Amino acid sequence: MLIFKQSRCIALLVSVILVSFSAISLMNPEGSAATGENVIEMGKLKSAGHESLEPSVPKAASAVYRTSPSSSTMIPMLYTTAAEPVHTWARMVSAGWLSPEKLQRQEAAKTGAVQPKPKAKVTVVKATPSAAQALKKAAKGTTSVNKVKAATQQHPPATLFFSRTKLLSQEQQAEATWSYAVSEEDLLLLQKIVMAEAEGEPYQGKVAVANVVLNRLRSANFPDTIHDVIYQKSQFSPVANGRLKRVKPNADSIKAVNAALMGVKEVTDDTYFFLSLTLAQDLTVHHSRTLLKTIGNHTFYK
């Protein structure tokens, strides 16, 4: 009995030593590798795909086995509640996205997203002085054309205003030295003489003929009424040949007369004569007067 009791104590002591040795080997795997013993975890025998699906929380009561160098038999060592190192390593691998290379790429991407887009440059083109002058001239020309259009479209004035040297516009009547009331007969005579003298001439030539009649009306060297100016002896050939009575004014002739009465001038205020060098039989005016302008087939003199 004494020997049996001693054997039980020895077995218990040996078991305690083995357990302690196994615990030390588990806690210090490097030491176990140095003694030539191989420690195999059951979790390492699982497939790689199965490992990725396992939870990373510690498992309870994982079995650890030891193999002897002389035998391939696997002997259970102990049951422990320690977390499996495989899962700890897997968690470290899963944190690879925090590597310096990935951090640099993320910073570069953020910097590229935050950078503002360059603003488009606005080019201001300044007009040269010559271009500005051309624009001003064009604007003035447009204004004068508009005035002419307005003058021809309006009803002719009932009263003309003159200074000693020129026909004044309706806006300049305060400067007038005398005025002339235009009757319906005067208006018709003006339209007919323009039609008879300049039927085939350009519009400017028609206005110029009306200007000559009005210049004579203003001058002290000619009669004081439009009728008398037109019917003055040997002055207008349509009067002598009877054409004045036969013609009927067209739209251009009426428009030209209205423009002249409103102050539009195609010749200067000192123009008193005109003739057609191809049709005129008497060229006394051409040889004795100063040529001022030629419009169409007519030449104008002062």
Beta strands, then each sheet from edge to edge (+ up, - down):
strand 1: 38-41
strand 2: 62-67
strand 3: 74-80
strand 4: 159-162
strand 5: 167-168
strand 6: 178-181
strand 7: 273-276
strand 8: 291-295
strand 9: 298-301
sheet 1: 1+ 2- 3+
sheet 2: 5+ 4- 6+
sheet 3: 7+ 9- 8+
end
